[in-house]
Amino acid sequence: MDDTLRELLLEESGAGGYAMCRIPGMAVTAAGTILCYYEARRSKDDWAQIDILLRRSTDGGKTFSGRRILASSGRGHTAHNPVFIVQGTVLHFLWNLDYERGFHQVSLDDGVTFSEPREITCDMAEFRREFPWNVAAFGPGHGVCVSGRLAVPVWFANGRVRQDGRTREHHPSVCAVFYSDDAGTSWKVSPPFPTGAKLRDPNETSAALLPNGEGVLYSIRHEGSQHLRALCRSSDGVDFEGVKLCGQLRDPVCFGSLTSGETPFGFRIYSCNCDNGDVTLKPNRIHLRLKRSGDSGATWSDGLMLAQLGGYSDLALSQDGKWVYCLFERLRRDEEYELDLLFAACSTSLLEDEPEPLG
């Protein structure tokens, strides 16, 4: 690797007392500190006993602090789906417990310490007027602050209860936006995304700001037959325009991330996901690519391959717009569910070398 692309193994599968680390999230603070947060699972399933860990970097991702436990589920419970939102010098931390409860914490010192968890499940529960859910989860990834409004994607499912009586399937599902207009004191849930005939069971969604205060771009994971990511715009984060499938963002039903901001080359939106639409392949979460758009998501570059065997990822942009940071899962072997968690720093100049396709 040259000085335009750096990579660091952050968590190795099976190391440090955890079966695996998954569901990466990232944020860059007002001070330029990189925050990497993720689930550290005691077993290899979504309903495992989980600690939510945080690692910080103050040198552009060259080194990271040791692990810090932000939230812990305890035996018989599941803490999951950590999400950060940067609001000036304030960091908002949201997470879920047992796919039915939500919590909010705040950091005022660049992610060094956090307030005690405050439960916000009652705000989530209001959405049952729209959809009779028994499963709920934020993000994953990160949220955005649009014109003072905190906004984080959230998905809900009315899943079949399994034989253990605790775990529940993650479909059928809908997605919406969990938002606050008073700096996190109270929260509301938007109406669900307009799905249309081409989407089935939309769920994990990522968000990025659009240029010139135009609003938010959402990238939606769903189980539609065309296996393309769905994009949706909103001028205020919660009122949605029509959902469109993006032919340049193939997807095998996996979380994909977005980030955006000013760079030396103009305003850019970056996307990272497993660029594969053939779900018959085993594994099908392959070709994890980092792509660039200079026209608010209308067209995308072919992208830079970060991992042949990939998974979930999250993105953040450096304060000066010269680096795109990516925290991502990499599958270790084709036949085994073993994931390492890696951090990559990619120069935005490297991504400018690829022209965007027309139309």
PyMOL commands that set and color helices and strands:
alter all, ss='L'
color gray80, all
select helices_A, chain A and resi 121-129+211-213+348-351
alter helices_A, ss='H'
color red, helices_A
select strands_A, chain A and resi 5-11+20-28+34-41+50-57+68-72+79-87+90-97+101-107+118-119+135-138+141-142+144-146+149-157+173-180+188-189+205-209+216-220+228-234+244-250+257-263+266-274+286-293+304-309+313-317+323-333+336-347
alter strands_A, ss='S'
color yellow, strands_A
deselect
rebuild
show_as cartoon
